[in-house]
Amino acid sequence: QVQLVESGGGLVQAGGSLRLSCATSRSIFSIERMGWYRQVPGKQRELIADITNGGITNYADSVKGRFTISRDNAKNTVYLQMNSLKPEDTAVYYCAADLLTIARRYWGQGTQVTVSS
C-alpha cells in the first residue's frame, strides 16, 4: 500500500511557474516508478512525466523543455517543476506510484492547476 499526497497546485498567469510535490508514505527507493499525470474534463488522463528509482526520466512532448520531474530520496517526495506555463496546461494533476513487481499503481488525490491567459 502506498499513500500519496500532492500539493502545490493553484492559479498562475501564462508564462509563470509552479512546483508540485508528491509525498509518499513509504521509502521512495521501493517504488520502481513515479509519474505525474494530468486530466481535463472529457479527456483521458495522460502521462506527462515519470522517473524511475534509478533516476531515468521521461517526458511527454507537450511538456518537454518546460517541466522537470525530480525526486528527493531523503524526503520521499517527487516534484514537478513547471515553467513557461500555458493555458493548455490547465488540468487536474495526479501523482502515481508504480509497484511493478506486483503490478499495482497507486494514485494521489489530484491537485488543480489553472493557467490564465
Residue, then its C-alpha position, 0 to 999 in steps of 0.5 A: q500500500v502506498q499513500l500519496v499526497e500532492s500539493g502545490g497546485g493553484l492559479v498562475q498567469a501564462g508564462g509563470s511557474l509552479r512546483l508540485s510535490c508528491a509525498t509518499s508514505r513509504s521509502i521512495f527507493s521501493i517504488e520502481r516508478m513515479g509519474w505525474y499525470r494530468q486530466v481535463p474534463g472529457k479527456q483521458r488522463e495522460l502521462i506527462a512525466d515519470i522517473t524511475n528509482g534509478g533516476i531515468t526520466n521521461y517526458a511527454d512532448s507537450v511538456k518537454g523543455r518546460f517541466t522537470i520531474s525530480r525526486d528527493n530520496a531523503k524526503n520521499t517526495v517527487y516534484l514537478q517543476m513547471n515553467s513557461l506555463k500555458p493555458e493548455d496546461t490547465a488540468v487536474y494533476y495526479c501523482a502515481a506510484d508504480l509497484l511493478t513487481i506486483a503490478r499495482r499503481y497507486w494514485g494521489q488525490g489530484t491537485q488543480v492547476t489553472v493557467s490564465s491567459 
